[in-house]
Amino acid sequence: MVQAYILIQTEVGRASSVAQSIAALEGVAMAEDVTGPYDVIARVEADTVDALGRLVIAKIQDVEGITRTLTCTVVHV
């Protein structure tokens, strides 16, 4: 299982609707509005790195109102 945090910037005033849309996607464990340089942070899970990439590119980045994402993969050292 691959887990990651997706840091998301949105259009002004869209953070709440983006978080709600992302939270409904399969593979998304949680999505919350936050303050700071990012507007939404999502925790996601996928079976493989390739599946994680497909989730981010094909589903999350397709949500209307998103301007930029940054994927931070969880590592266990």
C-alpha positions as CSV (number, residue, x, y, z in Angstrom):
1,M,0.0,0.0,0.0
2,V,1.3,3.4,-1.0
3,Q,0.1,6.4,1.0
4,A,0.6,10.1,0.3
5,Y,-0.5,13.6,1.2
6,I,-1.7,15.7,-1.7
7,L,-1.2,19.5,-1.0
8,I,-3.7,21.4,-3.2
9,Q,-4.0,25.0,-4.3
10,T,-7.4,26.1,-5.5
11,E,-9.0,29.1,-7.1
12,V,-10.1,31.7,-4.6
13,G,-13.2,30.7,-2.8
14,R,-13.2,27.1,-4.0
15,A,-11.4,25.3,-1.2
16,S,-14.5,23.9,0.5
17,S,-16.1,22.6,-2.7
18,V,-12.8,21.1,-3.8
19,A,-12.3,19.3,-0.5
20,Q,-15.8,17.9,-0.6
21,S,-15.3,16.6,-4.2
22,I,-12.0,15.1,-3.4
23,A,-13.2,13.4,-0.2
24,A,-15.8,11.5,-2.3
25,L,-13.2,9.9,-4.5
26,E,-12.2,6.3,-4.1
27,G,-8.7,6.1,-2.6
28,V,-9.0,9.3,-0.6
29,A,-8.9,8.7,3.1
30,M,-9.6,12.4,4.0
31,A,-9.6,15.8,2.5
32,E,-9.7,19.0,4.6
33,D,-9.6,22.8,4.1
34,V,-6.5,24.3,5.7
35,T,-4.8,27.7,6.0
36,G,-1.4,28.6,4.7
37,P,0.1,28.3,1.2
38,Y,-2.2,25.4,0.4
39,D,-5.9,25.4,0.5
40,V,-6.7,21.7,0.9
41,I,-4.7,18.7,2.1
42,A,-5.8,15.1,1.2
43,R,-4.5,11.8,2.4
44,V,-4.7,9.1,-0.2
45,E,-4.0,5.4,-0.5
46,A,-3.3,3.2,-3.5
47,D,-2.0,-0.3,-4.1
48,T,1.0,0.8,-6.2
49,V,2.9,4.0,-7.1
50,D,1.4,3.8,-10.6
51,A,-2.1,3.6,-9.1
52,L,-1.3,6.6,-7.0
53,G,-0.2,8.5,-10.1
54,R,-3.4,7.6,-11.8
55,L,-5.5,8.7,-8.8
56,V,-3.7,12.1,-8.7
57,I,-3.6,12.8,-12.4
58,A,-6.9,11.2,-13.6
59,K,-9.1,11.9,-10.7
60,I,-7.9,14.6,-8.3
61,Q,-6.4,17.0,-10.8
62,D,-9.6,16.7,-12.8
63,V,-11.6,18.3,-10.0
64,E,-12.8,21.8,-11.0
65,G,-11.2,24.6,-9.1
66,I,-7.8,23.1,-8.6
67,T,-4.8,25.1,-9.8
68,R,-1.9,23.1,-8.5
69,T,-1.0,19.9,-6.6
70,L,2.0,18.6,-4.8
71,T,2.3,14.9,-3.9
72,C,4.2,14.0,-0.8
73,T,4.6,10.2,-0.5
74,V,4.7,8.7,2.9
75,V,7.9,6.8,3.8
76,H,8.7,4.6,6.7
77,V,12.4,4.9,7.7
